[in-house]
Structure formats: C-alpha cells, structure tokens
Amino acid sequence: MKTGKVALLHLETVPWAIGQNRHLIVEAIKHAATTGAEWIVTPELAVCGLQFAHIVGTEWIQPQPDVWMQQVCKLNKTLKRTIFLACPERDGPRLYNSVFVIGPTGEMIGKHRKINVASDSLSWSSPGDSIAPIECNGIRVGVLVCADVYTSNIARAMKFEGAQMLVSPASWGPGIHGPNGEWEQRTHETGLPLIVCNRTGAEKTLDFWKAPSLVVKDGTRLLAHTSKKSAVLTFNWDFEGMAPRSSRYTIDYIRN
C-alpha cells in the first residue's frame, strides 16, 4: 500500500456509559469507512473511559473478543478496514488495558497490552510484557498505548523489532501530569513517525477538552486537533515516505 487514508476517532468517552460509548464507536467506524479511510484508530479505553473502575467496577470486563467485539469484527468483515480498537480485556485473574487490531477480513491480527500502567486511574490493570510490531497491510506498526510513550524504552524496542511507524491510542490531556514533549521526543529518538489518537470530554478528575490528536514526525507536530465535540479526523498518508500527504485534517463532527 503506497498511500491511504487514516481516520482518528477523536471521541467524547463517558466512563459510566459503556453501552453509549460502544454505540458511538460503531457509528464513528461506519462514518470513517464512508470517507474511504483504510485505517481507523480509537482513543485509549474508548469503550469505558480512563476512570471507569471507580464508577462501574471491572466485573463487566471479559476475555476478548467478547460479544460486542465479535460484532465489530463481523461489521469489519463487510467494511474491509484495519481497525485499532482500544478496549480492556480479562486474561484469567489479570486485566489489561489493550489495543486490538482487526484486519480487513474481520480477524484479529494482533494486540498490544499497555506496559506503563503506573497510574491511580489504572490500578486495575496489569502491565503488558510483550513488545512486537503488528503487520497491517504490509506495514509493521508499533502500537503504544498513551503512557507507553512517556519513556523512551518501549518506542526504541519497537523500532529494534522492525516497526516502521508508531500508532498511539491515548487519553492524555494537559495539566500537571500532561504531555510535555514526549510525543515529539519519541519521534526524534527513533526516526519513526507517530500518529496519536486522543480524545475529548472530561472525567471526575481529568479534563480532555484540550487533548490533541496528532501526527508527529522528526520531533515536529504536523497535524493537530482539539475539540469540544466528538469528531472523525481523516488525512491522507504516504506509506512509502512515512509522512502525511494532507496539510490538515478533514473534520467531521458526530453526535454522541
């Protein structure tokens, strides 16, 4: 694949409304598909929000694919896209903050479990222990979940393992513990471009209204978006030059 369109689902996630969030994700995926996007990325924990455990607990988390994710896989068998779907999972006694990659045939082609989970909001999550790029349409993608970008070791290891680009579903807004150049630094260190799908909205002690979804290359933000509404952001990507061909996002606002 030489060029293609990427969609970032910059969504307002509500931590106590899992059914509502799932509906929003599916509608956003469908909309992204109508734009011609080949790759569709959700933010971190798109189905439940970051601070969900304090409100709805963790008993609802199932081994994946659960019934809902199976429905998304079935939908994608029709849409024939590549979907980076961020969702918690249960594996025996452990829970993980994971991203699942669903291929154009509707089959799971890979997953990444968040490694850097040292956060009060993520006290429910065990750290992942595997660093391996996922091959998507012939491109080796290093998936980093939010704070996996905070330190240099995971991005460097992804490059060592053969990653050609980095994709990061995130729930990372400004503030005391907000991003402070980490996205830019990881691209500078590795030489790999980074696509960040962030979110909007607010939770009990976190504010994402000004959290940006980004395309970063060589330490520079090339595309950025924040909004007060859920949006599908699309842009054209050069998979040979590993750079955006669009000078700005196309923005389609959608209802929650």
Order of alpha helices (4+ residues) and beta strands (2+ residues): beta-alpha-beta-alpha-alpha-beta-beta-beta-beta-beta-alpha-beta-alpha-beta-beta-beta-beta-beta-beta
